[in-house]
Amino acid sequence: MRLLRTITIGIIALIGGLLLGLILFVLGGKPESWQNWQYGACYAVPLCAFMWGIWIGWKSYEKPE
């Protein structure tokens, strides 16, 4: 149950990270070709949000008695 809860919270955080990355991409403007700053908005932000969600999900588990 702990693993399923952790993955679920991680996926929920990933969705938030994708939305935040999309907002950063739109604010940065769409260039004609790929630029290095786009790695942050497109890959780093969602990955960090997913990892944060997994960490929170793993730490917040309470054993049932």
Backbone hydrogen bonds in HBPLUS format (Angstrom, degrees):
<---DONOR---> <-ACCEPTOR-->    atom                        ^
c    i                          cat <-CA-CA->   ^        H-A-AA   ^      H-
h    n   atom  resd res      DA  || num        DHA   H-A  angle D-A-AA Bond
n    s   type  num  typ     dist DA aas  dist angle  dist       angle   num
A0005-ARG N   A0001-MET O   3.01 MM   4  6.17 163.5  2.04 151.4 155.9     1
A0006-THR N   A0002-ARG O   2.95 MM   4  6.09 157.6  2.00 146.3 152.9     2
A0007-ILE N   A0003-LEU O   2.95 MM   4  6.17 162.8  1.98 152.7 156.5     3
A0008-THR N   A0004-LEU O   2.98 MM   4  6.12 157.7  2.03 146.4 152.9     4
A0009-ILE N   A0005-ARG O   3.00 MM   4  6.20 168.3  2.01 154.3 156.6     5
A0010-GLY N   A0006-THR O   2.95 MM   4  6.08 153.1  2.02 143.9 152.3     6
A0011-ILE N   A0007-ILE O   2.91 MM   4  6.13 152.0  1.99 147.8 154.4     7
A0012-ILE N   A0008-THR O   2.99 MM   4  6.26 157.4  2.04 149.8 156.2     8
A0013-ALA N   A0009-ILE O   2.96 MM   4  6.17 157.7  2.01 147.1 153.0     9
A0014-LEU N   A0010-GLY O   2.86 MM   4  6.06 142.7  2.00 138.8 150.0    10
A0015-ILE N   A0011-ILE O   3.02 MM   4  6.32 151.1  2.11 147.7 153.4    11
A0016-GLY N   A0012-ILE O   3.28 MM   4  6.64 157.5  2.34 144.1 149.3    12
A0017-GLY N   A0013-ALA O   2.86 MM   4  6.15 151.4  1.95 146.4 155.2    13
A0018-LEU N   A0014-LEU O   2.81 MM   4  6.07 149.5  1.90 150.2 158.2    14
A0019-LEU N   A0015-ILE O   3.07 MM   4  6.35 156.0  2.13 146.6 152.5    15
A0020-LEU N   A0016-GLY O   2.94 MM   4  6.19 158.1  1.99 147.5 153.8    16
A0021-GLY N   A0017-GLY O   2.82 MM   4  5.97 157.3  1.87 145.6 152.3    17
A0022-LEU N   A0018-LEU O   2.90 MM   4  6.08 149.9  1.99 142.9 151.1    18
A0023-ILE N   A0019-LEU O   2.98 MM   4  6.26 155.0  2.05 146.6 153.0    19
A0024-LEU N   A0020-LEU O   2.96 MM   4  6.25 160.2  2.00 150.4 155.7    20
A0025-PHE N   A0021-GLY O   2.89 MM   4  6.07 149.7  1.98 143.2 152.0    21
A0026-VAL N   A0022-LEU O   2.94 MM   4  6.18 158.1  1.99 149.6 154.8    22
A0027-LEU N   A0023-ILE O   2.91 MM   4  6.12 160.5  1.95 150.8 156.5    23
A0028-GLY N   A0024-LEU O   2.93 MM   4  6.01 144.4  2.06 140.0 149.4    24
A0029-GLY N   A0026-VAL O   3.21 MM   3  5.22 145.4  2.34  97.5 107.4    25
A0038-GLN N   A0035-GLN O   3.13 MM   3  5.80 154.0  2.20 116.7 124.0    26
A0039-TYR N   A0036-ASN O   3.17 MM   3  5.82 159.3  2.22 116.8 121.9    27
A0040-GLY N   A0037-TRP O   3.25 MM   3  5.74 135.0  2.46 107.5 116.7    28
A0042-CYS N   A0038-GLN O   2.85 MM   4  5.80 161.7  1.88 151.8 157.5    29
A0043-TYR N   A0039-TYR O   2.89 MM   4  5.34 149.8  1.99 134.2 141.4    30
A0044-ALA N   A0039-TYR O   3.06 MM   5  6.42 161.2  2.09 148.8 154.6    31
A0045-VAL N   A0040-GLY O   2.96 MM   5  6.03 156.1  2.01 168.3 166.9    32
A0047-LEU N   A0043-TYR O   3.11 MM   4  6.07 156.4  2.17 145.0 152.4    33
A0048-CYS N   A0044-ALA O   2.86 MM   4  5.94 164.2  1.88 152.8 157.2    34
A0049-ALA N   A0045-VAL O   2.97 MM   4  6.13 158.4  2.02 151.1 157.4    35
A0050-PHE N   A0046-PRO O   2.90 MM   4  6.07 156.8  1.95 147.2 153.3    36
A0051-MET N   A0047-LEU O   2.91 MM   4  6.13 164.4  1.93 153.0 157.1    37
A0052-TRP N   A0048-CYS O   2.87 MM   4  5.98 156.0  1.93 145.8 152.8    38
A0053-GLY N   A0049-ALA O   2.91 MM   4  6.09 156.9  1.96 145.7 152.0    39
A0054-ILE N   A0050-PHE O   2.93 MM   4  6.21 155.5  1.99 149.6 156.1    40
A0055-TRP N   A0051-MET O   2.96 MM   4  6.16 159.7  2.00 146.8 152.4    41
A0056-ILE N   A0052-TRP O   2.89 MM   4  6.13 163.4  1.92 153.1 157.4    42
A0057-GLY N   A0053-GLY O   2.88 MM   4  5.99 161.8  1.91 146.7 152.3    43
A0058-TRP N   A0054-ILE O   2.91 MM   4  6.05 152.1  1.99 147.2 154.5    44
A0059-LYS N   A0055-TRP O   2.99 MM   4  6.14 159.2  2.03 149.5 154.9    45
A0060-SER N   A0056-ILE O   2.97 MM   4  5.96 142.7  2.11 147.5 156.5    46
